[in-house]
Amino acid sequence: MDTVQIPTSLSLIPAQRHELLLKYLSAHRIASCAALADALNVSESTVRRDLEILEKQGLIERTRGGAILNERIRYEAEFVQRAQRMIEEKRQIGCAAAALIEAGDVVFANSGTTTEQVLRHIRGVPNVTVFTNNTALLNDSHDLDYELVLLGGSYLPLSKAVVGPLTSSNLGQVYATKTFIGVEGISLRYGCTVSTFPEAEIIRLMIEHTQGPVIIVTDHTKWGAVSNHLIARLEQVDKVVTDGGLDVNARMALVSRSIEVIVAG
């Protein structure tokens, strides 16, 4: 990534500093107070005060020792388009997440390209049953060595998912030992989010009906992003399986909230 050249001046007014801080974060997504202070040639205390103002405006989130830019997701990308992004990272995340599944587990998994990879990597574990609204595996389900139960409902071709009252009704009769959730945004302030209300309803019910750990599977580009519908506060999350691109400060922030971070690969 090219480094953004930010002019420095001791006489910048607050509005100018705020603009430059956002410009820096737009390029780097996450930065420490020390790096921001150095870029603007101001004190760290000044940076912290500016970040507090920007956080109140909903533009950034403060992290331990720094900040991250809030990226609001406004529309659900097509499944095929999302499937082409971070392909190797998603494969590694899926492999690492699938390794958490134990004999006899009843698993929930929502729709999405990362949870699809989890389902593709469950191998050699006896007596596993997976309940999902993710239809991506239907064409090659003969290769699976576990019981796959597709929840009924209204089909959404854009995201290859089934949703709606029938999905909720079927799901409401089952309790899982583990749940794997793919998200479109994960944020310290706003929690885990997705872009569509029907999918959010299904995920919230999955979490409510989980007797064991709730596991978020997400690549590092979702960190700091915020979509339209809340599915879980971070207090409801037990583990996050991600890739090595997740910033160390983000990992520390999750761990400080008693969330186990598993780095795939």
Secondary structure as a PSIPRED ss2 file (coil, helix, strand):
# PSIPRED VFORMAT (PSIPRED V4.0)

   1 M C   1.000  0.000  0.000
   2 D C   1.000  0.000  0.000
   3 T C   1.000  0.000  0.000
   4 V C   1.000  0.000  0.000
   5 Q C   1.000  0.000  0.000
   6 I C   1.000  0.000  0.000
   7 P C   1.000  0.000  0.000
   8 T C   1.000  0.000  0.000
   9 S C   1.000  0.000  0.000
  10 L C   1.000  0.000  0.000
  11 S C   1.000  0.000  0.000
  12 L C   1.000  0.000  0.000
  13 I C   1.000  0.000  0.000
  14 P H   0.000  1.000  0.000
  15 A H   0.000  1.000  0.000
  16 Q H   0.000  1.000  0.000
  17 R H   0.000  1.000  0.000
  18 H H   0.000  1.000  0.000
  19 E H   0.000  1.000  0.000
  20 L H   0.000  1.000  0.000
  21 L H   0.000  1.000  0.000
  22 L H   0.000  1.000  0.000
  23 K H   0.000  1.000  0.000
  24 Y H   0.000  1.000  0.000
  25 L H   0.000  1.000  0.000
  26 S H   0.000  1.000  0.000
  27 A H   0.000  1.000  0.000
  28 H H   0.000  1.000  0.000
  29 R C   1.000  0.000  0.000
  30 I E   0.000  0.000  1.000
  31 A E   0.000  0.000  1.000
  32 S E   0.000  0.000  1.000
  33 C H   0.000  1.000  0.000
  34 A H   0.000  1.000  0.000
  35 A H   0.000  1.000  0.000
  36 L H   0.000  1.000  0.000
  37 A H   0.000  1.000  0.000
  38 D H   0.000  1.000  0.000
  39 A H   0.000  1.000  0.000
  40 L H   0.000  1.000  0.000
  41 N C   1.000  0.000  0.000
  42 V C   1.000  0.000  0.000
  43 S C   1.000  0.000  0.000
  44 E H   0.000  1.000  0.000
  45 S H   0.000  1.000  0.000
  46 T H   0.000  1.000  0.000
  47 V H   0.000  1.000  0.000
  48 R H   0.000  1.000  0.000
  49 R H   0.000  1.000  0.000
  50 D H   0.000  1.000  0.000
  51 L H   0.000  1.000  0.000
  52 E H   0.000  1.000  0.000
  53 I H   0.000  1.000  0.000
  54 L H   0.000  1.000  0.000
  55 E H   0.000  1.000  0.000
  56 K H   0.000  1.000  0.000
  57 Q C   1.000  0.000  0.000
  58 G C   1.000  0.000  0.000
  59 L C   1.000  0.000  0.000
  60 I E   0.000  0.000  1.000
  61 E E   0.000  0.000  1.000
  62 R E   0.000  0.000  1.000
  63 T E   0.000  0.000  1.000
  64 R C   1.000  0.000  0.000
  65 G C   1.000  0.000  0.000
  66 G E   0.000  0.000  1.000
  67 A E   0.000  0.000  1.000
  68 I E   0.000  0.000  1.000
  69 L E   0.000  0.000  1.000
  70 N C   1.000  0.000  0.000
  71 E E   0.000  0.000  1.000
  72 R E   0.000  0.000  1.000
  73 I C   1.000  0.000  0.000
  74 R C   1.000  0.000  0.000
  75 Y C   1.000  0.000  0.000
  76 E C   1.000  0.000  0.000
  77 A C   1.000  0.000  0.000
  78 E C   1.000  0.000  0.000
  79 F H   0.000  1.000  0.000
  80 V H   0.000  1.000  0.000
  81 Q H   0.000  1.000  0.000
  82 R H   0.000  1.000  0.000
  83 A H   0.000  1.000  0.000
  84 Q C   1.000  0.000  0.000
  85 R C   1.000  0.000  0.000
  86 M C   1.000  0.000  0.000
  87 I H   0.000  1.000  0.000
  88 E H   0.000  1.000  0.000
  89 E H   0.000  1.000  0.000
  90 K H   0.000  1.000  0.000
  91 R H   0.000  1.000  0.000
  92 Q H   0.000  1.000  0.000
  93 I H   0.000  1.000  0.000
  94 G H   0.000  1.000  0.000
  95 C H   0.000  1.000  0.000
  96 A H   0.000  1.000  0.000
  97 A H   0.000  1.000  0.000
  98 A H   0.000  1.000  0.000
  99 A C   1.000  0.000  0.000
 100 L C   1.000  0.000  0.000
 101 I C   1.000  0.000  0.000
 102 E C   1.000  0.000  0.000
 103 A C   1.000  0.000  0.000
 104 G C   1.000  0.000  0.000
 105 D C   1.000  0.000  0.000
 106 V E   0.000  0.000  1.000
 107 V E   0.000  0.000  1.000
 108 F E   0.000  0.000  1.000
 109 A E   0.000  0.000  1.000
 110 N C   1.000  0.000  0.000
 111 S C   1.000  0.000  0.000
 112 G C   1.000  0.000  0.000
 113 T H   0.000  1.000  0.000
 114 T H   0.000  1.000  0.000
 115 T H   0.000  1.000  0.000
 116 E H   0.000  1.000  0.000
 117 Q H   0.000  1.000  0.000
 118 V H   0.000  1.000  0.000
 119 L H   0.000  1.000  0.000
 120 R H   0.000  1.000  0.000
 121 H C   1.000  0.000  0.000
 122 I C   1.000  0.000  0.000
 123 R C   1.000  0.000  0.000
 124 G C   1.000  0.000  0.000
 125 V C   1.000  0.000  0.000
 126 P C   1.000  0.000  0.000
 127 N C   1.000  0.000  0.000
 128 V C   1.000  0.000  0.000
 129 T E   0.000  0.000  1.000
 130 V E   0.000  0.000  1.000
 131 F E   0.000  0.000  1.000
 132 T E   0.000  0.000  1.000
 133 N C   1.000  0.000  0.000
 134 N E   0.000  0.000  1.000
 135 T C   1.000  0.000  0.000
 136 A C   1.000  0.000  0.000
 137 L C   1.000  0.000  0.000
 138 L H   0.000  1.000  0.000
 139 N H   0.000  1.000  0.000
 140 D H   0.000  1.000  0.000
 141 S H   0.000  1.000  0.000
 142 H H   0.000  1.000  0.000
 143 D H   0.000  1.000  0.000
 144 L C   1.000  0.000  0.000
 145 D C   1.000  0.000  0.000
 146 Y C   1.000  0.000  0.000
 147 E E   0.000  0.000  1.000
 148 L E   0.000  0.000  1.000
 149 V E   0.000  0.000  1.000
 150 L E   0.000  0.000  1.000
 151 L C   1.000  0.000  0.000
 152 G C   1.000  0.000  0.000
 153 G C   1.000  0.000  0.000
 154 S E   0.000  0.000  1.000
 155 Y E   0.000  0.000  1.000
 156 L E   0.000  0.000  1.000
 157 P C   1.000  0.000  0.000
 158 L C   1.000  0.000  0.000
 159 S C   1.000  0.000  0.000
 160 K C   1.000  0.000  0.000
 161 A E   0.000  0.000  1.000
 162 V E   0.000  0.000  1.000
 163 V E   0.000  0.000  1.000
 164 G C   1.000  0.000  0.000
 165 P H   0.000  1.000  0.000
 166 L H   0.000  1.000  0.000
 167 T H   0.000  1.000  0.000
 168 S H   0.000  1.000  0.000
 169 S H   0.000  1.000  0.000
 170 N H   0.000  1.000  0.000
 171 L H   0.000  1.000  0.000
 172 G C   1.000  0.000  0.000
 173 Q C   1.000  0.000  0.000
 174 V C   1.000  0.000  0.000
 175 Y C   1.000  0.000  0.000
 176 A E   0.000  0.000  1.000
 177 T C   1.000  0.000  0.000
 178 K E   0.000  0.000  1.000
 179 T E   0.000  0.000  1.000
 180 F E   0.000  0.000  1.000
 181 I E   0.000  0.000  1.000
 182 G E   0.000  0.000  1.000
 183 V C   1.000  0.000  0.000
 184 E C   1.000  0.000  0.000
 185 G E   0.000  0.000  1.000
 186 I E   0.000  0.000  1.000
 187 S E   0.000  0.000  1.000
 188 L C   1.000  0.000  0.000
 189 R C   1.000  0.000  0.000
 190 Y C   1.000  0.000  0.000
 191 G E   0.000  0.000  1.000
 192 C E   0.000  0.000  1.000
 193 T E   0.000  0.000  1.000
 194 V E   0.000  0.000  1.000
 195 S C   1.000  0.000  0.000
 196 T C   1.000  0.000  0.000
 197 F H   0.000  1.000  0.000
 198 P H   0.000  1.000  0.000
 199 E H   0.000  1.000  0.000
 200 A H   0.000  1.000  0.000
 201 E H   0.000  1.000  0.000
 202 I H   0.000  1.000  0.000
 203 I H   0.000  1.000  0.000
 204 R H   0.000  1.000  0.000
 205 L H   0.000  1.000  0.000
 206 M H   0.000  1.000  0.000
 207 I H   0.000  1.000  0.000
 208 E H   0.000  1.000  0.000
 209 H C   1.000  0.000  0.000
 210 T E   0.000  0.000  1.000
 211 Q C   1.000  0.000  0.000
 212 G C   1.000  0.000  0.000
 213 P C   1.000  0.000  0.000
 214 V E   0.000  0.000  1.000
 215 I E   0.000  0.000  1.000
 216 I E   0.000  0.000  1.000
 217 V E   0.000  0.000  1.000
 218 T C   1.000  0.000  0.000
 219 D C   1.000  0.000  0.000
 220 H H   0.000  1.000  0.000
 221 T H   0.000  1.000  0.000
 222 K H   0.000  1.000  0.000
 223 W E   0.000  0.000  1.000
 224 G C   1.000  0.000  0.000
 225 A E   0.000  0.000  1.000
 226 V E   0.000  0.000  1.000
 227 S C   1.000  0.000  0.000
 228 N C   1.000  0.000  0.000
 229 H E   0.000  0.000  1.000
 230 L E   0.000  0.000  1.000
 231 I E   0.000  0.000  1.000
 232 A E   0.000  0.000  1.000
 233 R C   1.000  0.000  0.000
 234 L H   0.000  1.000  0.000
 235 E H   0.000  1.000  0.000
 236 Q H   0.000  1.000  0.000
 237 V C   1.000  0.000  0.000
 238 D C   1.000  0.000  0.000
 239 K E   0.000  0.000  1.000
 240 V E   0.000  0.000  1.000
 241 V E   0.000  0.000  1.000
 242 T E   0.000  0.000  1.000
 243 D C   1.000  0.000  0.000
 244 G C   1.000  0.000  0.000
 245 G C   1.000  0.000  0.000
 246 L C   1.000  0.000  0.000
 247 D C   1.000  0.000  0.000
 248 V H   0.000  1.000  0.000
 249 N H   0.000  1.000  0.000
 250 A H   0.000  1.000  0.000
 251 R H   0.000  1.000  0.000
 252 M H   0.000  1.000  0.000
 253 A H   0.000  1.000  0.000
 254 L H   0.000  1.000  0.000
 255 V H   0.000  1.000  0.000
 256 S C   1.000  0.000  0.000
 257 R C   1.000  0.000  0.000
 258 S C   1.000  0.000  0.000
 259 I C   1.000  0.000  0.000
 260 E E   0.000  0.000  1.000
 261 V E   0.000  0.000  1.000
 262 I E   0.000  0.000  1.000
 263 V E   0.000  0.000  1.000
 264 A C   1.000  0.000  0.000
 265 G C   1.000  0.000  0.000
